[in-house]
Amino acid sequence: MHSTDASTDTGTGPVPRTDEGSEDTLDLQLSEDLLSLLRTGDPAHAPWPVAPGSAGGDLLDRPGAWKPAATPAGVFQLVPVDIERDLSLLSHWMNDPAVAAFWELSGPESVTRAHLRPQLDGDGRSVPCLGVLQGTPMSYWEVYRADLDPLARHYPARPHDTGLHLLIGGVADRGRGTGTTLLRTVADLVLDNRPQCTRVVAEPDLRNTPSVSAFLGAGFRYSAEVDLPDKRAALMVRDRAFRDLM
């Protein structure tokens, strides 16, 4: 299927909270002992300069320490968000009407800050990142533990399932296949760096056919339709077992 990613950037945003904090997690509290067992990696070896402690969550094998990837569009790297450095840019992207229609985070910078802060202050089950292509920030990604997310209430989750939310920030990078290329790249980064993860998942809005098409072009399969609190979504899955076939 020919894939266009004109709306890939807008259709895979997070499910908004339906009440104060209740949809942020599965209400699973992880003990410090368990967290320490899951911690791996050393931010000092991150390929992009990141502040100590900001290389991403231990629960996700530290995305900030993952090596850059060569893609047909150029060298790509995930860089964990620094809220002071990146807030203005991310808020600007969130106020793009095409993005705001799905992410629902338009408004002053405080809106974007309030969305980022729980992830940055949390236990690492969701890591917000800039997507840097050829040295230029051009996309926003959330790499998250789908099995520890409210999404797991709506599909048969497996341990270490890893989810993706994304938006393409620059209009010039939309509709040219870049989103499809980067979806495959980031899914491969997850599978290469998270050996316990057998599947990468996403839940674009079912109405966003360009986004669904982009996921298909990136090697994801259409698994099911799921009713989430704010949308009917297409559950897209990239399986480790079939990554070389799709």
Protein Blocks (a to p, Z undefined) as FASTA:
>chain_A
ZZdfklmmmmmcccddfbehklmpgoiacdfklmmmmpgcjfklpfbdcdehilopfklo
pmmlpccdddfkbccddddddfklmmmmmmmmmmpmklmmmnopgccfklmmmmmmmmmm
mnolaccddddeehiafbdcddddfklgfklmmcccdehiacdddddfblklgonlmmmm
mmmmmmmmmmmmmmkbcbdcddddfklmmlmmmmmmnopacfbdcddfkbccddddddfk
lmmmZZ
